[in-house]
Amino acid sequence: MRRYKEVLVGGKAVRKHVRDIEKDRAIMRLLPGQGLDIYEASAGLGGLARVLADAGHRVVVSNFRSLGLEGLDEREADLNRDLPFADGQFDAIVCREVIEHVESAPHTLREFNRCLRPGGRLVLTFPNRLHIRSRFYHLLTCFYRGMKSPINLDVPFGEAHINLIGYPEMDYFLRHAGFKVLGVDTAQTQVSDYLLLALAPLFRLVTMYYLLEHKKRAQEHDKTRPENRAYNAHMARVLTSRPVFIGKGLIVSAQKGPGAEFGPGRAGS
Protein backbone atom coordinates (compact mmCIF):
# COMPACT_ATOMS: atom_id res chain seq x y z
CA MET A 1 0.00 0.00 0.00
CA ARG A 2 1.30 3.46 -0.88
CA ARG A 3 2.00 5.55 2.22
CA TYR A 4 1.65 8.87 0.40
CA LYS A 5 -0.97 10.12 -2.07
CA GLU A 6 -1.51 13.30 -3.99
CA VAL A 7 -4.62 15.30 -3.06
CA LEU A 8 -5.92 18.67 -4.18
CA VAL A 9 -5.53 21.40 -1.54
CA GLY A 10 -6.34 24.97 -2.49
CA GLY A 11 -6.38 23.96 -6.12
CA LYS A 12 -2.86 22.52 -5.94
CA ALA A 13 -1.69 18.89 -5.86
CA VAL A 14 -0.15 18.16 -2.46
CA ARG A 15 1.58 14.96 -1.34
CA LYS A 16 0.17 13.75 1.98
CA HIS A 17 0.60 10.67 4.13
CA VAL A 18 -2.45 8.39 3.96
CA ARG A 19 -2.88 8.55 7.75
CA ASP A 20 -3.15 12.35 7.54
CA ILE A 21 -5.67 12.10 4.71
CA GLU A 22 -7.84 9.74 6.77
CA LYS A 23 -7.49 11.90 9.88
CA ASP A 24 -8.52 15.03 7.96
CA ARG A 25 -11.56 13.22 6.56
CA ALA A 26 -12.56 12.11 10.06
CA ILE A 27 -12.23 15.69 11.34
CA MET A 28 -14.38 16.97 8.47
CA ARG A 29 -17.11 14.43 9.29
CA LEU A 30 -17.23 15.63 12.90
CA LEU A 31 -17.87 19.28 12.10
CA PRO A 32 -21.42 20.35 13.02
CA GLY A 33 -22.48 21.84 9.67
CA GLN A 34 -21.54 23.81 6.58
CA GLY A 35 -20.22 27.35 6.21
CA LEU A 36 -18.84 27.48 9.75
CA ASP A 37 -16.53 29.94 11.48
CA ILE A 38 -13.62 27.65 12.38
CA TYR A 39 -10.43 28.21 14.32
CA GLU A 40 -7.54 25.78 13.85
CA ALA A 41 -5.01 26.01 16.68
CA SER A 42 -1.31 25.75 15.78
CA ALA A 43 -2.12 24.95 12.17
CA GLY A 44 1.47 24.62 10.98
CA LEU A 45 1.65 25.08 7.22
CA GLY A 46 -2.14 25.17 7.01
CA GLY A 47 -2.82 22.00 5.02
CA LEU A 48 -6.03 21.12 6.87
CA ALA A 49 -7.11 24.77 7.04
CA ARG A 50 -6.98 24.98 3.25
CA VAL A 51 -9.08 21.82 2.96
CA LEU A 52 -11.63 23.40 5.33
CA ALA A 53 -11.63 26.63 3.31
CA ASP A 54 -12.11 24.64 0.08
CA ALA A 55 -15.19 23.10 1.71
CA GLY A 56 -16.72 26.54 2.23
CA HIS A 57 -15.80 27.24 5.85
CA ARG A 58 -14.41 30.57 7.11
CA VAL A 59 -11.12 29.63 8.73
CA VAL A 60 -8.81 31.45 11.15
CA VAL A 61 -5.51 29.76 12.05
CA SER A 62 -2.84 30.45 14.62
CA ASN A 63 0.80 29.56 15.09
CA PHE A 64 3.22 30.37 17.90
CA ARG A 65 5.10 32.52 15.40
CA SER A 66 3.52 33.71 12.17
CA LEU A 67 4.58 31.65 9.16
CA GLY A 68 3.15 34.11 6.62
CA LEU A 69 0.62 31.61 5.27
CA GLU A 70 -0.59 32.99 1.96
CA GLY A 71 -4.36 33.01 1.54
CA LEU A 72 -5.11 32.22 5.20
CA ASP A 73 -6.16 34.46 8.10
CA GLU A 74 -3.23 33.67 10.39
CA ARG A 75 -2.69 35.01 13.92
CA GLU A 76 0.12 34.61 16.43
CA ALA A 77 -1.05 32.79 19.55
CA ASP A 78 0.64 31.01 22.44
CA LEU A 79 -1.72 28.21 23.49
CA ASN A 80 -0.26 28.39 27.00
CA ARG A 81 -1.77 31.88 27.37
CA ASP A 82 -5.15 33.51 26.75
CA LEU A 83 -6.15 33.35 23.09
CA PRO A 84 -6.52 36.61 21.09
CA PHE A 85 -10.16 35.97 20.20
CA ALA A 86 -13.51 37.19 21.46
CA ASP A 87 -15.89 35.12 23.55
CA GLY A 88 -18.10 32.95 21.36
CA GLN A 89 -16.32 33.84 18.12
CA PHE A 90 -16.31 30.37 16.51
CA ASP A 91 -18.69 27.56 15.63
CA ALA A 92 -15.91 24.97 15.77
CA ILE A 93 -12.31 24.63 16.89
CA VAL A 94 -9.87 22.06 15.55
CA CYS A 95 -6.74 21.16 17.52
CA ARG A 96 -4.82 18.55 15.54
CA GLU A 97 -1.84 16.82 17.20
CA VAL A 98 -1.02 19.88 19.33
CA ILE A 99 -2.45 19.47 22.84
CA GLU A 100 0.39 17.09 23.84
CA HIS A 101 2.85 19.96 23.26
CA VAL A 102 1.26 22.57 25.56
CA GLU A 103 2.17 23.13 29.21
CA SER A 104 -1.38 23.17 30.62
CA ALA A 105 -4.05 21.30 28.70
CA PRO A 106 -6.82 22.39 31.15
CA HIS A 107 -6.06 26.08 30.51
CA THR A 108 -5.99 25.59 26.73
CA LEU A 109 -9.29 23.68 26.81
CA ARG A 110 -10.94 26.40 28.92
CA GLU A 111 -9.83 28.97 26.34
CA PHE A 112 -11.24 26.85 23.52
CA ASN A 113 -14.54 26.67 25.40
CA ARG A 114 -14.59 30.45 25.90
CA CYS A 115 -14.04 31.10 22.19
CA LEU A 116 -16.83 28.74 21.09
CA ARG A 117 -20.46 29.72 20.64
CA PRO A 118 -23.07 27.85 22.71
CA GLY A 119 -23.29 24.33 21.34
CA GLY A 120 -20.01 24.82 19.44
CA ARG A 121 -17.84 21.83 18.57
CA LEU A 122 -14.25 21.01 19.51
CA VAL A 123 -12.43 18.35 17.49
CA LEU A 124 -9.26 17.30 19.26
CA THR A 125 -6.68 14.77 18.08
CA PHE A 126 -3.71 13.50 20.07
CA PRO A 127 -1.45 10.41 20.36
CA ASN A 128 -3.01 7.44 22.13
CA ARG A 129 -0.62 6.42 24.89
CA LEU A 130 -3.09 3.68 25.94
CA HIS A 131 -2.79 1.67 22.71
CA ILE A 132 -2.42 -1.98 23.78
CA ARG A 133 1.17 -2.17 22.50
CA SER A 134 1.94 1.03 24.41
CA ARG A 135 0.61 -0.52 27.62
CA PHE A 136 3.01 -3.43 27.29
CA TYR A 137 5.85 -1.05 26.39
CA HIS A 138 5.12 0.99 29.53
CA LEU A 139 5.16 -2.17 31.65
CA LEU A 140 8.69 -2.97 30.45
CA THR A 141 10.24 0.50 30.12
CA CYS A 142 8.08 3.02 32.06
CA PHE A 143 7.62 4.96 28.77
CA TYR A 144 4.79 5.03 26.23
CA ARG A 145 4.38 5.05 22.48
CA GLY A 146 4.60 8.70 21.57
CA MET A 147 7.41 9.21 24.06
CA LYS A 148 9.57 6.07 24.09
CA SER A 149 12.54 7.61 25.90
CA PRO A 150 13.46 10.75 27.88
CA ILE A 151 13.30 14.06 26.02
CA ASN A 152 16.76 15.43 25.26
CA LEU A 153 17.39 18.52 27.36
CA ASP A 154 18.51 20.53 24.33
CA VAL A 155 15.04 20.18 22.74
CA PRO A 156 13.18 23.53 23.07
CA PHE A 157 10.36 23.33 25.59
CA GLY A 158 7.12 22.40 23.88
CA GLU A 159 8.57 20.94 20.70
CA ALA A 160 8.40 17.39 22.07
CA HIS A 161 5.46 15.55 23.63
CA ILE A 162 5.83 17.20 27.03
CA ASN A 163 2.25 16.39 28.05
CA LEU A 164 1.32 12.98 26.66
CA ILE A 165 -2.14 12.65 28.19
CA GLY A 166 -4.11 9.42 28.53
CA TYR A 167 -7.77 9.34 27.56
CA PRO A 168 -9.22 9.26 31.13
CA GLU A 169 -7.31 12.43 32.07
CA MET A 170 -8.32 14.16 28.83
CA ASP A 171 -11.95 13.24 29.41
CA TYR A 172 -11.75 14.72 32.93
CA PHE A 173 -10.11 17.92 31.63
CA LEU A 174 -12.71 18.34 28.89
CA ARG A 175 -15.69 17.95 31.21
CA HIS A 176 -14.25 20.36 33.76
CA ALA A 177 -13.53 22.86 30.99
CA GLY A 178 -17.25 22.89 30.16
CA PHE A 179 -17.49 20.31 27.36
CA LYS A 180 -19.77 17.36 26.84
CA VAL A 181 -17.82 14.54 25.20
CA LEU A 182 -19.67 13.29 22.13
CA GLY A 183 -17.41 10.52 20.90
CA VAL A 184 -13.99 8.93 20.68
CA ASP A 185 -12.61 7.48 17.48
CA THR A 186 -9.40 6.87 15.57
CA ALA A 187 -8.20 7.09 11.98
CA GLN A 188 -4.97 5.17 12.61
CA THR A 189 -4.85 1.41 13.04
CA GLN A 190 -2.64 -1.30 11.61
CA VAL A 191 -4.01 -4.62 10.41
CA SER A 192 -1.86 -6.75 12.74
CA ASP A 193 -3.28 -4.96 15.78
CA TYR A 194 -6.76 -6.30 15.08
CA LEU A 195 -5.49 -9.66 16.34
CA LEU A 196 -4.86 -7.98 19.69
CA LEU A 197 -8.56 -7.13 19.97
CA ALA A 198 -8.98 -10.72 21.14
CA LEU A 199 -7.48 -9.52 24.45
CA ALA A 200 -10.06 -6.75 24.88
CA PRO A 201 -12.69 -8.85 26.76
CA LEU A 202 -10.09 -9.91 29.34
CA PHE A 203 -8.87 -6.32 29.74
CA ARG A 204 -12.47 -5.12 30.08
CA LEU A 205 -13.20 -7.68 32.80
CA VAL A 206 -10.13 -6.65 34.80
CA THR A 207 -10.74 -2.94 34.19
CA MET A 208 -14.38 -3.25 35.30
CA TYR A 209 -13.26 -4.92 38.52
CA TYR A 210 -10.75 -2.23 39.39
CA LEU A 211 -12.99 0.67 38.38
CA LEU A 212 -16.10 -0.65 40.13
CA GLU A 213 -15.10 -2.98 42.97
CA HIS A 214 -11.52 -2.40 44.09
CA LYS A 215 -11.22 -0.08 47.12
CA LYS A 216 -14.69 1.37 46.68
CA ARG A 217 -14.22 4.26 49.11
CA ALA A 218 -10.66 5.31 48.25
CA GLN A 219 -10.01 9.04 48.53
CA GLU A 220 -11.25 10.95 45.44
CA HIS A 221 -12.55 7.69 43.94
CA ASP A 222 -15.81 6.89 45.76
CA LYS A 223 -17.31 3.99 43.79
CA THR A 224 -20.43 3.58 45.90
CA ARG A 225 -22.34 6.53 44.41
CA PRO A 226 -24.52 5.52 41.42
CA GLU A 227 -23.34 8.42 39.24
CA ASN A 228 -19.69 7.51 39.85
CA ARG A 229 -20.29 3.83 39.12
CA ALA A 230 -22.09 4.69 35.89
CA TYR A 231 -19.23 6.94 34.80
CA ASN A 232 -16.61 4.33 35.72
CA ALA A 233 -18.43 1.63 33.78
CA HIS A 234 -18.66 3.97 30.79
CA MET A 235 -14.92 4.68 31.05
CA ALA A 236 -14.08 0.96 31.18
CA ARG A 237 -16.02 0.43 27.95
CA VAL A 238 -14.25 3.32 26.24
CA LEU A 239 -10.80 2.14 27.36
CA THR A 240 -11.38 -1.30 25.84
CA SER A 241 -13.12 -0.04 22.69
CA ARG A 242 -11.44 -0.44 19.31
CA PRO A 243 -10.27 3.21 19.01
CA VAL A 244 -8.54 3.32 22.39
CA PHE A 245 -7.37 -0.31 22.40
CA ILE A 246 -5.64 -0.33 19.00
CA GLY A 247 -5.82 3.24 17.67
CA LYS A 248 -2.46 4.96 17.30
CA GLY A 249 -4.09 8.37 17.68
CA LEU A 250 -7.44 9.46 19.12
CA ILE A 251 -10.02 11.84 17.68
CA VAL A 252 -12.31 13.27 20.34
CA SER A 253 -15.34 15.39 19.54
CA ALA A 254 -16.87 17.51 22.28
CA GLN A 255 -19.62 20.10 22.49
CA LYS A 256 -19.66 23.26 24.54
CA GLY A 257 -22.13 22.37 27.25
CA PRO A 258 -22.44 20.99 30.79
CA GLY A 259 -19.04 19.49 31.63
CA ALA A 260 -20.41 17.33 34.45
CA GLU A 261 -22.67 15.35 32.13
CA PHE A 262 -21.71 12.28 30.22
CA GLY A 263 -23.80 10.43 27.72
CA PRO A 264 -23.17 7.11 26.05
CA GLY A 265 -20.36 8.82 24.13
CA ARG A 266 -19.72 6.83 20.95
CA ALA A 267 -16.40 5.09 21.40
CA GLY A 268 -16.23 3.37 18.05
CA SER A 269 -16.96 -0.24 17.30
C-alpha positions in Angstrom: 0.0 0.0 0.0 1.3 3.5 -0.9 2.0 5.5 2.2 1.7 8.9 0.4 -1.0 10.1 -2.1 -1.5 13.3 -4.0 -4.6 15.3 -3.1 -5.9 18.7 -4.2 -5.5 21.4 -1.5 -6.3 25.0 -2.5 -6.4 24.0 -6.1 -2.9 22.5 -5.9 -1.7 18.9 -5.9 -0.2 18.2 -2.5 1.6 15.0 -1.3 0.2 13.8 2.0 0.6 10.7 4.1 -2.4 8.4 4.0 -2.9 8.6 7.7 -3.2 12.4 7.5 -5.7 12.1 4.7 -7.8 9.7 6.8 -7.5 11.9 9.9 -8.5 15.0 8.0 -11.6 13.2 6.6 -12.6 12.1 10.1 -12.2 15.7 11.3 -14.4 17.0 8.5 -17.1 14.4 9.3 -17.2 15.6 12.9 -17.9 19.3 12.1 -21.4 20.3 13.0 -22.5 21.8 9.7 -21.5 23.8 6.6 -20.2 27.4 6.2 -18.8 27.5 9.7 -16.5 29.9 11.5 -13.6 27.6 12.4 -10.4 28.2 14.3 -7.5 25.8 13.8 -5.0 26.0 16.7 -1.3 25.7 15.8 -2.1 25.0 12.2 1.5 24.6 11.0 1.6 25.1 7.2 -2.1 25.2 7.0 -2.8 22.0 5.0 -6.0 21.1 6.9 -7.1 24.8 7.0 -7.0 25.0 3.2 -9.1 21.8 3.0 -11.6 23.4 5.3 -11.6 26.6 3.3 -12.1 24.6 0.1 -15.2 23.1 1.7 -16.7 26.5 2.2 -15.8 27.2 5.8 -14.4 30.6 7.1 -11.1 29.6 8.7 -8.8 31.4 11.1 -5.5 29.8 12.0 -2.8 30.5 14.6 0.8 29.6 15.1 3.2 30.4 17.9 5.1 32.5 15.4 3.5 33.7 12.2 4.6 31.7 9.2 3.1 34.1 6.6 0.6 31.6 5.3 -0.6 33.0 2.0 -4.4 33.0 1.5 -5.1 32.2 5.2 -6.2 34.5 8.1 -3.2 33.7 10.4 -2.7 35.0 13.9 0.1 34.6 16.4 -1.1 32.8 19.6 0.6 31.0 22.4 -1.7 28.2 23.5 -0.3 28.4 27.0 -1.8 31.9 27.4 -5.2 33.5 26.7 -6.1 33.4 23.1 -6.5 36.6 21.1 -10.2 36.0 20.2 -13.5 37.2 21.5 -15.9 35.1 23.6 -18.1 33.0 21.4 -16.3 33.8 18.1 -16.3 30.4 16.5 -18.7 27.6 15.6 -15.9 25.0 15.8 -12.3 24.6 16.9 -9.9 22.1 15.6 -6.7 21.2 17.5 -4.8 18.6 15.5 -1.8 16.8 17.2 -1.0 19.9 19.3 -2.4 19.5 22.8 0.4 17.1 23.8 2.9 20.0 23.3 1.3 22.6 25.6 2.2 23.1 29.2 -1.4 23.2 30.6 -4.0 21.3 28.7 -6.8 22.4 31.1 -6.1 26.1 30.5 -6.0 25.6 26.7 -9.3 23.7 26.8 -10.9 26.4 28.9 -9.8 29.0 26.3 -11.2 26.9 23.5 -14.5 26.7 25.4 -14.6 30.5 25.9 -14.0 31.1 22.2 -16.8 28.7 21.1 -20.5 29.7 20.6 -23.1 27.8 22.7 -23.3 24.3 21.3 -20.0 24.8 19.4 -17.8 21.8 18.6 -14.3 21.0 19.5 -12.4 18.3 17.5 -9.3 17.3 19.3 -6.7 14.8 18.1 -3.7 13.5 20.1 -1.4 10.4 20.4 -3.0 7.4 22.1 -0.6 6.4 24.9 -3.1 3.7 25.9 -2.8 1.7 22.7 -2.4 -2.0 23.8 1.2 -2.2 22.5 1.9 1.0 24.4 0.6 -0.5 27.6 3.0 -3.4 27.3 5.9 -1.1 26.4 5.1 1.0 29.5 5.2 -2.2 31.7 8.7 -3.0 30.4 10.2 0.5 30.1 8.1 3.0 32.1 7.6 5.0 28.8 4.8 5.0 26.2 4.4 5.1 22.5 4.6 8.7 21.6 7.4 9.2 24.1 9.6 6.1 24.1 12.5 7.6 25.9 13.5 10.7 27.9 13.3 14.1 26.0 16.8 15.4 25.3 17.4 18.5 27.4 18.5 20.5 24.3 15.0 20.2 22.7 13.2 23.5 23.1 10.4 23.3 25.6 7.1 22.4 23.9 8.6 20.9 20.7 8.4 17.4 22.1 5.5 15.6 23.6 5.8 17.2 27.0 2.3 16.4 28.1 1.3 13.0 26.7 -2.1 12.6 28.2 -4.1 9.4 28.5 -7.8 9.3 27.6 -9.2 9.3 31.1 -7.3 12.4 32.1 -8.3 14.2 28.8 -12.0 13.2 29.4 -11.7 14.7 32.9 -10.1 17.9 31.6 -12.7 18.3 28.9 -15.7 18.0 31.2 -14.2 20.4 33.8 -13.5 22.9 31.0 -17.2 22.9 30.2 -17.5 20.3 27.4 -19.8 17.4 26.8 -17.8 14.5 25.2 -19.7 13.3 22.1 -17.4 10.5 20.9 -14.0 8.9 20.7 -12.6 7.5 17.5 -9.4 6.9 15.6 -8.2 7.1 12.0 -5.0 5.2 12.6 -4.8 1.4 13.0 -2.6 -1.3 11.6 -4.0 -4.6 10.4 -1.9 -6.7 12.7 -3.3 -5.0 15.8 -6.8 -6.3 15.1 -5.5 -9.7 16.3 -4.9 -8.0 19.7 -8.6 -7.1 20.0 -9.0 -10.7 21.1 -7.5 -9.5 24.4 -10.1 -6.8 24.9 -12.7 -8.9 26.8 -10.1 -9.9 29.3 -8.9 -6.3 29.7 -12.5 -5.1 30.1 -13.2 -7.7 32.8 -10.1 -6.6 34.8 -10.7 -2.9 34.2 -14.4 -3.2 35.3 -13.3 -4.9 38.5 -10.7 -2.2 39.4 -13.0 0.7 38.4 -16.1 -0.6 40.1 -15.1 -3.0 43.0 -11.5 -2.4 44.1 -11.2 -0.1 47.1 -14.7 1.4 46.7 -14.2 4.3 49.1 -10.7 5.3 48.3 -10.0 9.0 48.5 -11.2 10.9 45.4 -12.5 7.7 43.9 -15.8 6.9 45.8 -17.3 4.0 43.8 -20.4 3.6 45.9 -22.3 6.5 44.4 -24.5 5.5 41.4 -23.3 8.4 39.2 -19.7 7.5 39.8 -20.3 3.8 39.1 -22.1 4.7 35.9 -19.2 6.9 34.8 -16.6 4.3 35.7 -18.4 1.6 33.8 -18.7 4.0 30.8 -14.9 4.7 31.0 -14.1 1.0 31.2 -16.0 0.4 27.9 -14.3 3.3 26.2 -10.8 2.1 27.4 -11.4 -1.3 25.8 -13.1 0.0 22.7 -11.4 -0.4 19.3 -10.3 3.2 19.0 -8.5 3.3 22.4 -7.4 -0.3 22.4 -5.6 -0.3 19.0 -5.8 3.2 17.7 -2.5 5.0 17.3 -4.1 8.4 17.7 -7.4 9.5 19.1 -10.0 11.8 17.7 -12.3 13.3 20.3 -15.3 15.4 19.5 -16.9 17.5 22.3 -19.6 20.1 22.5 -19.7 23.3 24.5 -22.1 22.4 27.3 -22.4 21.0 30.8 -19.0 19.5 31.6 -20.4 17.3 34.4 -22.7 15.4 32.1 -21.7 12.3 30.2 -23.8 10.4 27.7 -23.2 7.1 26.0 -20.4 8.8 24.1 -19.7 6.8 21.0 -16.4 5.1 21.4 -16.2 3.4 18.1 -17.0 -0.2 17.3 
